[in-house]
Amino acid sequence: MNIIIFDPHPTRDNLLPLTYTRPVGDLRVGITTIAEKWQHMLPADYSWQTEPYLCELYPCHATPGALYIAGNVLPDPQLVRAVAALAEGEGLYYNNVLIARRGNATERRDYTAPVITIDRLYHIFMHNGEAIRRDFEMLTAGRSSQPLSPTVQVIGPADRIFVEEGASLECCILNTTTGPIYIGRHATVMEGSLVRGPFALGEHATLNMGTKVYPDTTVGPWCKVGGELNNAVLHSFSNKAHDGFLGNAVIGQWCNLGAGCVASNLKNTYDLIRLWNYPMRRFERTDLQFCGLIMGDHSKAGINTMFNTATVVGVGCNIFGPGLPRTFIPSFCMGNASGFTDVSMEQFFDTASRMMARRHIELSEADKRVFLAVRDAADGL
């Protein structure tokens, strides 16, 4: 079977800046990305239908009768069965929105069971706890966890902890009374860390000594975190290695938050949040009281940087210095509350190359072409 994960519009634009550098289906919600959930539950040959400038990194292999699935839809067993049962020419709709089709859909089928969709940036952290619970059941079914060290203190059911091969946990406290805890391959939980589920730690990721993690948090592969996290999602290869608070937040790939970096997630007035929306070119009401930092790929924040409630940072930014910067920072900018200037692409490529080299990964020419396209697209907004 040939399955193509497509970017639904206008959802893709509503998920900027995270979708500047990836298709919608490559967003991480829960333990895995959305596409990885579908691949696990509906094995097939997968490819992508996304923005033209991303196709070099995310190619599309279209064939007659291929099955197309919206990249913002989180699968569950009932939905997977309904999608797999689509015949040639049938489309599956949820709330009048197409979520899957086989070939060129001319016949409509309505799906009425509840579906979780990621339509706005804040939906990622809003649905992250439920996504972790689902992924935990999916990934651990019929498998046995690695044993815990006797130095680990468990509060709640021990069978709600799953430790993959090669992971290291010592002298930490894991609380499963509020949800499961998943520790990926070769991940490390250092001594003194306090964790409440639902929580996911990706492969080769690290919780530094004394890290405090509240529920509904995902630390993606190869990330390193410390301090305090609450309902945060870090995609992969990003670091928040020191003290500081991050809550109700989504951080892209290859980001770094310096020591003492703090991001507010609640207004002093307790007012509802407005969050920058790229296609609207304005701040959109969310009806949320809690919303923290949203940061695009390859953005950085220096030591003791402070972010105001519901700040959106684009791709390739460098924030440093005193004061609270504005709550929308366009891509490829550097500066602070006193003002911002453009980051040259030469300077950006140099910084990105050096950061990626630390993980023995090369910034490819294809990567550079994507970032140049992002710069041009961001300029258009």
N, C-alpha and C positions, 0 to 999 in steps of 0.2 A: 504494500500500500504506500502511496506517495501522499504525504501530508505537508501542506504549506501553511506556516503561521503568518497571518497577515496583520498589518497595522491598520486598525480601524480608525477612520476619520469621522469627527474631529478629535477623537480621543488621543491620538498620537501627539497632536499639538498641545493639548491640555496637560500632557505629561512632560513637556519641556521644563527644565533643561536636561532631564535625565535621558530623554529619548532623542536628544541631539546626536548621541554617540552609540545608540543601540536601538534595535527594534523594540516595540512594546513587549513582546514575548520574552525578551532577555532581561526584563526587570526581575529582581529578586524580591519575592514575597514569601515569608515563611523560611523553610530550610533551603529550598531550591528556587531556581528561576521558574517563571510560568511555563516556558517551553519544556523545561526538564520534567515538570509534573506530567505534562501530556505525553512526553516520550516514555516515561515510566509506566503510565497507565494504558497507553495505546501505542505499543511498539510499531515503528514503521520507519521509512526513510523521510527525514524532515529537512525542510529548507524554509526560506523566508521570502515574504513579499513586503518590501519596505521602501524607504526613500532611495532614489537612484544612487546618491553618493555613498550609501552604506552597502551597496550590493557587492562591492569587491570583497568586503569582509563577511557579508551575510548574503551569499548567493541564493538565487531562486532556481529550482529545477522543476519547472512546470511541465505537466503531462496532461493529456486528455483524461478527464474524469478524476483529476486529483481532488483530494479532500482539503478544503480551506477552513482554517479555524482562527477565530479572532484572538489576537495575542493578549488581550486584556481579560480573558475569561479564565477563572480558576476552575480546573476540572474536579468533579467528584464522580464516584462510580455510576450513579444514575445518569448524569450528563454524558459521560463517556459512552455509555451504551446507546444513548439517543443519537449522538454524533456518529458513532460507528455504523449505525443502522441506516443512515441516509443513503438513499438511492441516487443514481445519476439524475441531475437536474433538480434535486430537492435542496431547499434551504431551511435552516433551523433558526427561528426567531425567538428572542426573549424581550418582552416589553417593546415589541415592534422594532427591535434592533437585530440585524443579522449577526449571529454568533458562529455559524458554520454553514458550509455549503459543499456539495459535491458537484464539480463541474460548473457549468453556467446554470445557476438556480433559476428555474421558472415556476416551480411549485413550492408553495410555502407550507411549512410545518411550524406550529407554535409550541414552545416549551414553557410550561407553567410552574414547574418546581423552582424553588429558590436558587439563584445563581449569584456568586460573588464575582463582581467585575471591578477592575481597577480603572476608574474613569478620571480621577483627579490625583494629584500628587499625594495628598493626605490620606487617600484610600490605602496607600501602601502600609503606613503604620497603623491605620485603623483596623485593617483586616489581618495584620501580621500574626496576632495571637492565634486566631482560628486557623490560619494557614500553617502555622507550626504544628498545631494539633493534628491536622489532616496529614501533613507530610510525615510526621512521626509515625503514625499508623501505617502509612504507605511504605516507608523506607525500612521499618523494623519488622514487618509482618513475617513470621516464620523464621526469624533470625535470633541469635543470642548475642547479648552485649558482652563486651570484655569486662572482666571483674574489676571492681573498684578497689583502690588501695585502702587498707584498714585505717589510714589517717583521714579519710574523707568522712565527714558527718552528713548523714542523710536524714532529712525531715520529710515525712510523708512516704508514699509507696515507692519502694526501691525499683520496682519494675517499670516505673515511669522515667527511668534514666537509661539511656542507651549510649554506650561508649564504643566508638569504632576502633579498629585495630591501630595500634601505634600511638594512641592518645595517652597523655600523662596528666593525672590529677592528684594533687597532694595537699593535705591539710586545708581543705576548703569545705564550705557548707553548701549543700544542694537541697533546695526546698521544692518538692514536687506537689505540695498540697494545692497549688494554684495552676499546675499544668506540667507537661512533660519537659524533660531536658535532654537535648541531643548534642553529643560531642563528636565532632567529625574526626576523620583519620589524621593522626599525627598532630592533633591539636593539643594545646597545653593550657591547663588551669593552674595557675601558681598559688602558692600558699596564701591563706588569708582572704581569698576571694569568697564573696557571698552571692549566691545565685538563686533567684526565684523563677520557676517556670511559669508559662512557656518560654523556653530559651533555646536558641540554636547557635552552636559554635562551629563554623565551617572548618574544612580540612586545613591543617597547618596554621590555623589561627591561634591567638594567644590572649588569655586574660592575665594581665600583669598582677603583681602582688597587691592584695587588698582591694581588688576591683569589686564594686557594688553594682549588681545587675538586677533590675526590677523586671516584672513580667513583660511578655510580648516583644522581646528584643532578639534581633538576629545580628550576629557578627559573622560576616561572610568569610570565604576562604582567604587565607594569607593576611588577614587583618590582625592588628595588635591594638588592644584597648586597655585602658585603665581609668581610674576615677569612678564616676557614677553615670550609669545609663538607665534610661527608663523608656520602654516602648520605642526603641530606635532600631533602624535597619541600616547596616553598613554593607555595601555590595561586595567588594573584594579588593585586596591589595591596598586598603586604606588604613590609616593609623590615627588613633586617639589614645596615645600610649600613656598619658599622664593624668594628673588630677584635673578636675573640671567636670561640669554637668552637660549631658546631652540627652534630651528627652523629646518624644513625639517628633522624631527627626528621621530624615532619609539622606544618607551620604552615598555618593557615587563611588566609582573606582579611582584608585590612585590619588586619593585625597589625604591631607595631613592636617590635623588640628594640634597646634603646639601646646606646650605645658601651660596649664592654667586657663585654657580656652573654655569659655562658658557661653552657652546659648540658652536664652530664656525661652520658655514654652508657655508662659502665662502672663498676661498683662497685669500691671498693678491695679488697674481699674476693674479687672475681671470681665472686661468687655469681650464680645465675640470677635473672632479673628477674621481679618481680611488678608488674603494671600495673593501674590502677584500671579496673574494668568497671562501667558505669552500671547495667545491669539487675540485676546480681548485688549491687550496692551494697557491693562489697568489692574488694580487690586480687586479681587473678587471676594464677596462674602462667602464664608464657609459654614457658618452656624456652629463652629467649633470654639470651645473655650481654651483648649490646649493645642498648640502647634508650635514646633520649634524650628530648627534649621533644615532647609532643603539645599543640598549642595551638589552641583554638577561635577562631572569627572575632572580629575587633575586640578582641582582647586585646593588652595592652601590657606591656613590661618596661622599667624605667628603667635608667640607666647603671649599669654594674658589677653588675647583678643576676646572682645565681648560682642555677641550678636543679640540684637533685639528679637522680640517675639516674632515668629513667622517670617524669618528672613529667607529670601530665595537668592542663591548665589549661582551664577552661570558656570560655564565650562572654562577652565584655564585661568582662574582668578587667583590673585595673591593679595590677601588682606592682612594688615599689620598695623601696629601703633595704637594709641589711646583712643578712647571714645567709642560710641556706638555708631557704626556705619549705617547707611540707609538700608531699608528692608528689601530693596531689589538691587542687585549688583549684576550688570550685564556681563556676558562672557568676555574673557581676555582683557580684564581690567586689573589694575593694581593700585592700592592706596588704603585709605582709612576714612574716618569721619570728616577729615579736613578736605577730602576730595580724591578723585580717581583719575588715573591716566591709562592709556592703552598699553597692553603688553604686546611687544613685537612678537611675531610668530617665530623668529629666530631665537629669541630669549625663551619663549615657551617650549620650543622643541628641545633646547639645551637642558632646561630643568626637567622636562618629562623624561628625556633619555637617561639622565643621571639617576632619577628616582627608580625607573624601571630596571636599570642595570643592577641595582641592589638586589633585585629578585631574579637576576639572570634572564631578563626578558628584554628584547630589543624593540625600540620604537621603529616600526617598519615604514617604508615609503608609502605603503597603503594606509597606515595609520595617519601619516602626515597629510595625505590627500583628504582624509575624512575631516581632520581638524581644520584644514583650509576651507573646506566646504561649510563646516559649522560656523567659522568666522564670517563667511559671506552670508549665510542664512541668518545669523544673529544680527549682522549689520542691517539686514532687511527689516528686522523688527525694531 
